[in-house]
Structure formats: C-alpha cells, structure tokens
Amino acid sequence: MAFAFYEMEKHTVTKMTIMSLSYLYILASSRATIIGVNYGRLGNNLPSPSRSIELLQTMNAGQVKLYDADHEILQLLSTTKLKVTIMVANDEISAIASSQQLADQWVYERIFNHYPDTMIRFVLVGNEVLSYTTTDQDKQIMKDLVPAMARIWTSLTTEGINDIKIGTPFAMDILESTFPPSSGRFKPEIVHEIVPLLDFLSGTDSLFFIDVYPYFSWSENPMSIALDYALLNGNQTYTDPGSGLTYTNLLDQMLDSVFFAMAKLGYNNVMIGIAETGWPHEGELKEYGANRENAAVYNRNIVRKMTTFPPMGTPARPGVIIPTYIFSLYDENQKFGPESERHWGLLHPDGSPVYEVDLSGREHNISGSDIVGEQHYSYRFRTTYSVRSVGACGKAQKRSKAMESKFSIKIILLHWCLFFLTISSLLHLGDAVYGAAENNARPPSNGSLQELLEELWESEITRRYLEEKRYISEGALKRDQPACGGGGRGEAYTKSGSCTPPPSNPYNRGCSKYYRCRS
C-alpha cells in the first residue's frame, strides 16, 4: 500500500502541483467564489425565485446548483454573475441515452435558450443513480447513465461549447470501504458501471461529484468519532496506517477514500467536486448534534477550508481546488424523513438567516481570524444542545490579535514565493507539464477543467486588497499578450498593427477532448 501511494503521489500529486504553479499566483489576486449553494424547492412556503437569487447574492455565494433546469430561474440568473449547475432528472436519463435527437432537444431547451447570458458551468445527469438498484427501471437507468452523459456532451461540443462540464453526483454508499481512507474501494457490483464513468470524466476533463456528509457518519457512531473531528475544528488527528497520511477532520478522510478508490481502478487524474455537504440545525430529540450551533460551526469551517489560499485540498491531494455546494439554501418543509431532513437550510423560509455565514470566505482568509461570522464562538457538544465557551472565546481572540502581524508577513512572503515559483515553472517546466513528460498530461485548451476552476475563483475584492499591498497585478501574467515593437514612443502596443501575431502556444492543438492524446 505504501508503494502504491508513492506511485500515486509521484505521478499525480506532483504533476498537479506543478501544473498549478502556472496560475496559483493569479489565484492569489482573487477572492474564492468556489462555494456554491444547493437551491432546492421542496417547500410550500419559500420565497419567489427572484427573491431567492437576491438572497444568494447577498450571502456572497459564487455558485448555485439547481435540481432541475427551470426556465424561469435560469432566465433570472442571466442578470447575475453566479456560476450555475443544472441537473437532468433521473427519469429523463434513459430517453436521452436512447436518442441523440432527444439529447439535442434537451440541450437546446435547457441550455442554448439561456447560455451564455446565464453562466451555466456544469450539467449533472441524474442524482445518486447508483444508490438505487432495486427495480428493473433503476437498473436500466444505471446502465443508461454514461450513454446519456455522452449524448449531452456531444450536443454541446458539436456546437462548439467546451466550457460546460458533464458529471453526475453520487452518495458515499457507492463505496464498500471508506476507513481507513487508503482502503477506499467501490462496491464490486457497481465497478462495471464506475469504470466507463471514470473513463468519460477523465477523457472530458470533468469532476467526480460526491455528496459527502460527515454529520451522518458521526451521528451513526458518536462514541467513536469526536464531534470536533466531524465539525472540522482540527483539534484531533488520525494517521492512516496504510498511507501514513495524517488527517485532522472527517471530511478529508471521506474525500480521500474516494480518491483512493478511483486510484485503485487506475484513475489518479480525476478530481472531486462536492455536490452536497452541510449540517442540520434542528432535529428530533434522538438526533444528537442536529442544532444551530453545530451547523454554524461546520458550514463556516467548510467555507474556510475550501476558500483558503493556497488551496488546501486533502492529505492525498494537497493543493487541489474542490468546488463545493452547501446543502441547502432553505429549510424545505415538504421533504420526507426524520425531522432533521427539513432543517438543513442556511435560511428560514421567510429569507432570514438561521445563522450568519459569509460564503465568500474573505473575512477569515484575509484577516487570519479563526472562524468567520458575526461572533467568534467555540462550541462544545453536551446533550442535544451546544453551549458557548466564553473562556475559549476570549483566549481565541487574544491569540488572533497576537498573530495578526505575523500572519500578514507570512502572506507577503507566501505571495512572493509563489511568484518566483511560477516564473521558474514557466521557464523550466512548461514542456514537461503540458505534454512532453507524459502521454496523459494534456495541453491546456479552451474549456479545460483547470481554466474552469480558475474562473470559479475570480473576484474583484481581493484583487483590490493585493493592489493596496503593491503586489504584482493579475494582468501582468496573462497569456498570449506578447510584447512587440512597431508602436510610437509611449504608444500602447495594441495600437500597432504589427502587435497581433498568432499565439505561440495555442490552447487547442487539435487533440480530441473526449480521448486523451496518445503517441
């Protein structure tokens, strides 16, 4: 196992880290908008779509995930800068898989009618399809999943649209083993469906989306898993005996079990997106830990983790960007199941916040404070409720102030180090990174996942912050803008007719986007 992990680290983690150097410094001048929100509508008392979109913008969400492709909502989103994920319903999958014409029609009605004004970036085909395998219809949908994804991909790329990625979200129950993470493996009965799916995701440069809920893992075994570990508070550690990796939270363990499961099938290069995660803020008496305080801590910590620069990734995939959607926007009173199922919302049905959370992450990732929000709490679970630890609060605030100046110095040094590493990598490692070193290291191209993830991090706020600190600007590192002569003294290059040569490193080198270039 140790040798296997070494090979995975050597051929995948190192390569991804090197590839990231060419744009990490650009990301330093952007406030992350990688956090999205699931906008479900299973309630009879929810605000209108227009009001809901206003609330998403007020909360500083960067993305929104719909559970359908509602025309009204997509039209309303066209006036915003929110990145949008839409979904194909499970009962639509088999029809789309059977006919390219039906796939073209679905794409025309749900996407072409709104794109590009509405910034659709992901189409997720079905929801947790491999978790439903009891009926003949379920089994047929499972077989039709990848063909339906391929049909939609064909409809888009035929029209020249390459910046919309196709995926599908899964539940954690598709894994036979998740602990320790290095033992992660898929259930044997679905491997024959997982392999073509991973081949599709790898070939189209898309993400493996997973619904991951540390709350459920903790609530099923609260005596063995510490609450702080599930809440991402980082007070405890666990070392995987198989890989030697050390973990500080349950979420990373769960994500890495998926990474290891994919690696065992030979897909080290497929990255993960979190389609759903969250924590319920209310539940029945027996639903221990489902309360407002724990929900606030978990979601704030998720925002902090996923928006930190440089990206934290996971122990098995350090430094990678993980698009994340918090579940959910509202409490939805028409959902079935235990009481907690109706209380996952960031907002009450009247639009008021259940607790404060800034989805941009700027409050803690720039200032260095421990927890974002209206107050700095330190919660500890007691029974079905949590209490505020005032003493810990005061100590945390003192430590935060004492570390603030040191933190600023570290940020400055970090940014300069990233700058020099970027320049070095561009000069000395470009060929090795973009295709000369390995057959499956594809060159950057329009619609690449790397470019999409970079786009999800765009923002004006931290750019202004870095300008105030007199760091190098984002524009200084833009591609395909060569300096050339011909202009008059003091004249901008763009006014010179000789300053528009063809790009020396075009994005698309003619390689198929579905299959990787092979020698």
VOGU-3710 file (C-alpha; in Angstrom, 3 decimals, decimal comma):
1> mafafyemek> 0,000/0,000/0,000  2,816/2,382/0,828  4,429/1,738/-2,562  1,091/2,207/-4,322  0,569/5,537/-2,627  4,107/6,599/-3,523  3,378/5,884/-7,165  0,089/7,787/-6,962  1,850/10,720/-5,329  4,716/10,647/-7,807
11> htvtkmtims> 2,626/10,529/-10,962  -0,425/12,514/-9,919  0,010/14,766/-6,916  3,389/16,120/-8,049  2,138/16,691/-11,572  -0,976/18,507/-10,369  1,073/20,660/-8,026  3,465/21,657/-10,822  0,583/22,384/-13,185  -0,970/24,602/-10,538
21> lsylyilass> 2,158/26,783/-10,259  1,479/28,460/-13,591  -1,701/30,041/-12,273  -1,537/29,883/-8,474  -0,151/33,402/-8,348  -3,063/34,640/-10,424  -5,398/32,937/-7,981  -3,692/34,838/-5,183  -5,249/38,008/-6,582  -8,768/36,551/-6,457
31> ratiigvnyg> -11,221/36,020/-3,654  -12,542/32,495/-3,964  -16,071/32,074/-5,273  -15,700/28,311/-5,212  -18,528/27,946/-2,650  -21,992/27,319/-4,030  -25,409/26,613/-2,548  -27,962/23,937/-3,408  -31,236/25,669/-4,255  -33,950/23,099/-3,537
41> rlgnnlpsps> -37,636/23,983/-3,717  -39,446/21,186/-1,832  -41,454/23,605/0,261  -44,795/25,357/0,037  -43,698/28,460/1,924  -40,490/29,508/0,163  -39,617/32,930/-1,289  -40,031/33,546/-5,002  -37,190/32,635/-7,384  -36,319/36,303/-7,908
51> rsiellqtmn> -36,095/36,911/-4,156  -34,082/33,710/-3,732  -31,490/34,854/-6,250  -31,236/38,208/-4,475  -30,580/36,365/-1,220  -27,883/34,194/-2,812  -26,062/37,315/-3,950  -26,439/38,922/-0,525  -24,832/35,827/1,015  -21,832/36,181/-1,366
61> agqvklydad> -22,451/32,803/-2,989  -20,316/32,240/-6,072  -22,330/29,349/-7,488  -25,813/27,898/-7,337  -26,878/24,327/-8,033  -30,421/23,615/-9,203  -32,072/20,214/-9,037  -33,601/20,764/-12,469  -33,245/23,246/-15,320  -36,143/25,576/-14,551
71> heilqllstt> -36,592/28,168/-17,311  -37,731/30,983/-15,028  -34,812/30,608/-12,649  -32,258/30,286/-15,461  -33,627/33,456/-17,038  -33,386/35,329/-13,740  -29,817/34,111/-13,268  -28,821/35,664/-16,608  -28,592/39,066/-14,925  -26,148/37,817/-12,267
81> klkvtimvan> -22,539/36,637/-12,135  -23,473/33,407/-10,369  -22,000/30,261/-11,915  -24,813/27,765/-12,438  -25,120/23,988/-12,228  -28,244/22,359/-13,657  -29,423/18,765/-13,459  -31,078/16,135/-15,621  -33,814/14,274/-13,726  -33,343/10,548/-13,173
91> deisaiassq> -36,471/9,730/-15,178  -35,094/11,615/-18,205  -31,860/9,646/-18,435  -32,986/6,578/-20,417  -34,772/8,635/-23,092  -31,742/10,880/-23,602  -29,431/7,847/-23,735  -31,558/6,278/-26,472  -31,624/9,210/-28,889  -29,156/11,907/-29,891
101> qladqwvyer> -32,091/13,916/-31,196  -33,730/13,920/-27,764  -30,410/14,901/-26,205  -30,063/17,763/-28,690  -33,594/18,900/-27,874  -32,930/18,825/-24,121  -29,731/20,823/-24,531  -31,416/23,338/-26,846  -34,344/23,963/-24,498  -32,470/23,960/-21,190
111> ifnhypdtmi> -29,066/25,364/-22,154  -28,988/27,143/-25,527  -32,045/29,214/-24,599  -30,075/30,728/-21,704  -26,347/30,307/-22,359  -24,050/32,275/-22,323  -26,011/35,043/-20,541  -26,707/32,534/-17,789  -23,298/31,252/-16,753  -24,008/27,516/-16,860
121> rfvlvgnevl> -20,833/25,624/-15,984  -21,929/22,095/-15,031  -24,683/19,723/-16,159  -25,199/16,903/-13,674  -27,000/13,922/-15,156  -29,213/12,277/-12,538  -28,858/12,278/-8,770  -27,246/9,404/-6,836  -28,204/6,999/-9,617  -26,006/4,126/-8,405
131> sytttdqdkq> -27,678/4,166/-4,986  -30,997/2,970/-6,434  -30,681/-0,516/-7,887  -33,716/-2,449/-6,604  -36,161/-2,226/-9,518  -35,675/-3,058/-13,187  -36,160/0,616/-14,013  -33,415/1,565/-11,551  -31,050/-0,924/-13,147  -31,847/0,386/-16,626
141> imkdlvpama> -31,205/3,984/-15,570  -27,899/2,871/-14,096  -26,899/1,313/-17,442  -28,030/4,385/-19,367  -26,202/6,906/-17,191  -22,892/7,181/-19,078  -24,516/6,982/-22,554  -26,816/9,870/-21,561  -23,840/11,907/-20,319  -22,024/11,236/-23,604
151> riwtsltteg> -25,063/12,314/-25,651  -25,315/15,640/-23,824  -21,564/16,158/-24,176  -21,886/15,545/-27,927  -24,764/18,033/-28,197  -22,665/20,723/-26,544  -19,343/20,138/-28,271  -20,954/19,848/-31,689  -22,000/23,467/-31,224  -18,506/24,437/-30,063
161> indikigtpf> -19,357/24,733/-26,363  -16,454/23,375/-24,345  -16,714/25,256/-21,041  -19,722/23,318/-19,719  -18,685/20,120/-17,964  -20,813/16,999/-17,646  -20,933/14,995/-14,412  -23,201/13,138/-12,029  -23,368/13,177/-8,216  -23,042/10,038/-6,096
171> amdilestfp> -23,680/9,217/-2,467  -20,939/7,771/-0,262  -22,772/4,426/-0,208  -21,216/3,523/-3,565  -18,055/2,665/-1,611  -17,614/-0,729/0,015  -14,893/0,594/2,327  -14,051/4,127/3,470  -11,949/3,550/6,598  -9,076/3,900/6,720
181> pssgrfkpei> -9,097/6,146/3,642  -6,330/4,144/1,937  -8,666/1,122/1,945  -11,268/3,034/-0,073  -12,830/0,921/-2,815  -16,069/0,850/-4,761  -18,686/-1,830/-4,270  -17,840/-4,714/-6,604  -21,381/-4,866/-8,020  -21,100/-1,348/-9,488
191> vheivplldf> -17,486/-1,398/-10,691  -18,601/-2,287/-14,211  -20,595/0,974/-14,233  -17,963/3,071/-12,448  -15,121/2,290/-14,868  -16,782/3,699/-18,028  -17,954/6,668/-15,986  -14,410/7,416/-14,805  -13,173/6,963/-18,368  -15,705/9,555/-19,521
201> lsgtdslffi> -14,808/12,016/-16,757  -11,105/11,583/-17,413  -11,500/11,953/-21,163  -13,695/15,057/-20,923  -11,675/16,659/-18,114  -14,607/16,767/-15,689  -15,177/16,172/-11,974  -16,328/13,202/-9,913  -19,125/14,738/-7,823  -19,903/13,270/-4,414
211> dvypyfswse> -22,494/14,034/-1,725  -20,462/13,904/1,490  -21,977/14,393/4,938  -19,712/13,968/7,987  -22,850/14,535/10,085  -24,297/11,151/9,118  -21,037/9,293/9,740  -20,664/10,946/13,142  -24,327/10,553/14,197  -24,228/6,817/13,474
221> npmsialdya> -21,206/6,358/15,728  -20,807/9,364/18,068  -18,909/7,340/20,669  -16,075/6,542/18,241  -15,869/9,799/16,286  -15,253/13,065/18,137  -17,712/15,833/17,337  -14,899/18,337/16,795  -13,371/15,962/14,252  -16,653/15,866/12,312
231> llngnqtytd> -17,093/19,662/12,587  -13,634/20,319/11,051  -12,401/22,054/14,188  -8,966/20,445/13,787  -8,444/19,544/17,440  -7,639/15,873/16,810  -5,601/13,889/14,303  -5,697/10,412/12,809  -2,883/8,718/10,878  -3,844/6,240/8,176
241> pgsgltytnl> -1,706/3,116/8,771  -1,821/2,211/5,083  -0,713/5,506/3,552  0,936/7,222/6,511  -1,173/10,335/5,854  -2,366/12,357/8,841  -5,925/13,674/8,973  -7,375/16,492/11,056  -11,046/16,103/10,089  -13,602/13,552/8,969
251> ldqmldsvff> -14,390/15,282/5,671  -10,849/14,802/4,352  -10,976/11,138/5,336  -14,186/10,633/3,376  -12,931/12,503/0,302  -9,619/10,653/0,258  -11,385/7,304/0,453  -12,948/8,245/-2,893  -9,580/9,339/-4,312  -8,025/6,021/-3,263
261> amaklgynnv> -10,967/4,061/-4,700  -10,523/5,783/-8,075  -6,757/5,256/-7,944  -7,244/1,517/-7,454  -9,081/1,464/-10,795  -6,282/3,394/-12,493  -7,835/6,873/-12,471  -5,443/9,037/-10,479  -6,160/12,129/-12,546  -9,899/12,556/-11,888
271> migiaetgwp> -10,638/15,355/-9,445  -13,533/15,641/-6,997  -16,335/18,141/-6,571  -18,640/18,190/-3,543  -22,207/18,271/-4,839  -23,735/18,379/-1,351  -22,486/18,865/2,181  -23,882/20,519/5,270  -25,193/20,039/8,784  -28,798/20,114/10,075
281> hegelkeyga> -29,631/22,880/12,545  -32,635/21,151/14,112  -33,894/17,613/14,609  -35,706/15,187/16,845  -34,554/14,563/20,408  -32,682/11,432/19,331  -30,876/13,252/16,513  -27,934/14,268/18,639  -25,890/17,163/17,370  -28,512/18,476/14,948
291> nrenaavynr> -28,598/22,042/16,236  -27,947/25,570/15,137  -24,569/25,938/16,795  -23,028/22,829/15,253  -24,464/23,689/11,839  -22,951/27,171/12,010  -19,519/25,840/13,005  -19,478/23,154/10,295  -20,546/25,394/7,425  -18,206/28,198/8,458
301> nivrkmttfp> -15,340/25,730/8,637  -16,259/24,330/5,215  -16,133/27,840/3,750  -12,809/28,497/5,442  -11,281/25,235/4,212  -12,460/25,499/0,623  -11,657/29,183/0,119  -8,225/29,237/1,767  -5,344/30,325/-0,465  -3,285/28,445/-1,442
311> pmgtparpgv> -5,936/25,725/-1,822  -5,722/23,141/0,958  -7,007/20,095/-0,892  -6,794/16,885/1,123  -3,851/14,885/2,512  -3,899/12,615/-0,557  -4,472/15,531/-2,950  -2,826/18,578/-1,380  -3,275/21,899/-3,126  -6,223/20,952/-5,338
321> iiptyifsly> -9,337/23,110/-5,729  -12,576/21,390/-4,690  -15,783/23,102/-5,894  -18,264/22,765/-3,038  -22,034/23,218/-2,762  -23,558/23,623/0,695  -26,910/21,962/1,314  -29,134/23,871/1,349  -30,476/27,369/0,742  -33,772/26,904/2,654
331> denqkfgpes> -35,457/24,667/5,155  -37,818/22,638/2,947  -40,971/21,531/4,748  -42,126/19,013/2,124  -39,127/16,713/2,384  -39,693/13,228/3,776  -37,724/11,505/6,505  -36,756/12,399/10,081  -37,255/15,912/11,395  -33,698/16,945/10,539
341> erhwgllhpd> -34,391/16,431/6,820  -36,472/19,623/6,865  -33,827/21,704/8,642  -30,633/21,881/6,563  -31,193/25,405/5,327  -28,917/28,400/5,652  -32,114/30,468/5,569  -35,546/30,195/7,130  -38,478/30,085/4,677  -39,016/33,813/5,228
351> gspvyevdls> -35,494/34,507/3,955  -33,951/35,353/7,328  -30,639/33,642/8,175  -30,625/30,660/10,524  -27,095/31,796/11,437  -24,624/34,169/9,825  -22,124/32,807/7,304  -20,192/34,684/4,611  -19,823/32,291/1,696  -17,028/34,334/0,126
361> grehnisgsd> -14,604/33,358/2,882  -12,914/36,756/2,803  -13,460/37,548/6,490  -11,175/34,780/7,720  -8,873/34,015/4,819  -7,501/37,556/4,566  -7,539/38,599/8,202  -6,487/35,204/9,529  -9,197/35,026/12,185  -10,267/31,584/13,286
371> ivgeqhysyr> -13,963/31,451/12,427  -15,942/33,647/10,064  -19,259/35,069/11,186  -20,918/37,604/13,389  -19,284/36,223/16,544  -16,246/34,064/17,329  -17,704/31,049/19,066  -16,124/27,933/20,456  -18,902/25,338/20,649  -18,774/22,094/22,546
381> frttysvrsv> -21,435/19,427/22,303  -23,130/18,413/25,552  -26,517/16,722/25,039  -28,890/17,670/22,230  -27,802/21,287/22,571  -24,499/23,135/22,491  -23,265/25,840/24,830  -20,911/28,758/24,290  -17,475/28,514/25,784  -16,814/32,092/26,820
391> gacgkaqkrs> -13,340/31,410/28,184  -12,196/29,760/24,970  -13,687/32,661/23,027  -11,636/35,248/24,879  -8,419/33,276/24,538  -9,002/32,722/20,833  -9,498/36,435/20,242  -6,244/37,276/22,077  -4,338/34,690/20,084  -5,851/36,048/16,882
401> kameskfsik> -4,708/39,605/17,622  -1,241/38,483/18,664  -0,798/36,510/15,461  -2,227/39,121/13,095  1,043/40,920/12,317  2,943/37,652/11,901  0,187/36,407/9,614  0,482/39,481/7,358  4,247/38,952/6,992  3,686/35,291/6,138
411> iillhwclff> 1,138/36,256/3,468  3,608/38,655/1,842  6,371/36,045/1,815  3,963/33,425/0,521  2,859/35,549/-2,405  6,438/36,401/-3,427  7,452/32,747/-3,156  4,524/31,785/-5,381  5,526/34,463/-7,873  9,091/33,194/-8,213
421> ltissllhlg> 7,924/29,578/-8,321  5,505/30,485/-11,093  8,155/32,184/-13,190  10,542/29,277/-12,620  7,942/26,713/-13,590  7,016/28,614/-16,744  10,669/28,832/-17,829  11,894/25,363/-16,928  8,925/23,032/-16,537  6,468/24,098/-19,232
431> davygaaenn> 7,177/21,324/-21,687  7,202/18,634/-19,006  3,908/19,860/-17,587  1,944/20,434/-20,768  2,547/17,264/-22,662  6,198/16,373/-23,215  6,694/14,413/-19,998  3,711/12,054/-20,028  1,210/10,960/-22,645  -1,763/11,703/-20,439
441> arppsngslq> -0,666/15,237/-19,499  -2,960/17,111/-21,903  -2,133/20,653/-23,083  -4,300/23,483/-21,779  -7,272/24,166/-24,020  -10,432/26,224/-24,136  -12,905/24,601/-21,773  -10,296/22,785/-19,716  -11,147/21,955/-16,131  -8,122/23,964/-14,999
451> elleelwese> -9,466/27,096/-16,689  -12,942/26,474/-15,295  -11,656/26,141/-11,742  -9,621/29,294/-12,211  -12,760/31,099/-13,371  -14,632/29,993/-10,263  -12,056/31,843/-8,155  -12,498/35,206/-9,915  -13,362/38,271/-7,836  -12,633/41,935/-7,510
461> itrryleekr> -12,352/42,272/-3,734  -9,039/40,524/-3,108  -7,593/41,964/-6,306  -8,055/45,376/-4,738  -6,600/44,054/-1,488  -3,441/42,916/-3,265  -3,208/46,175/-5,187  -3,153/48,045/-1,890  -0,256/45,823/-0,789  1,536/46,640/-4,094
471> yisegalkrd> 1,738/43,078/-5,308  2,057/42,236/-8,990  -1,232/42,642/-10,841  -3,283/39,880/-12,408  -2,874/41,341/-15,895  0,907/41,019/-15,752  0,682/37,250/-16,136  -1,992/36,943/-18,839  -1,263/34,560/-21,705  -0,996/35,328/-25,439
481> qpacggggrg> -0,154/39,022/-24,982  3,426/39,199/-26,321  5,384/42,415/-26,199  6,355/43,582/-29,684  7,677/46,682/-31,423  6,234/48,979/-34,018  4,421/51,482/-31,847  5,461/55,036/-31,322  7,187/56,264/-28,204  4,785/55,853/-25,296
491> eaytksgsct> 2,166/54,303/-27,565  0,259/51,219/-26,378  1,205/48,005/-28,149  -2,397/47,366/-29,116  -2,361/50,440/-31,370  0,320/48,868/-33,511  -0,788/46,704/-36,404  2,294/44,532/-36,041  1,404/43,547/-32,476  -1,117/40,810/-33,211
501> pppsnpynrg> 0,931/37,714/-34,151  -0,730/34,313/-33,881  -0,404/32,838/-30,364  2,804/30,881/-29,956  1,105/28,378/-27,660  -2,468/27,952/-28,938  -4,918/26,444/-26,496  -6,278/23,786/-28,826  -3,687/21,666/-30,610  -6,226/19,561/-32,427
511> cskyyrcrs> -6,414/16,797/-29,834  -9,825/15,262/-29,229  -11,369/16,475/-25,989  -13,001/13,150/-25,268  -9,951/10,939/-25,698  -6,535/11,870/-24,407  -3,713/12,356/-26,892  -1,680/9,221/-27,208  1,572/8,710/-29,068
//
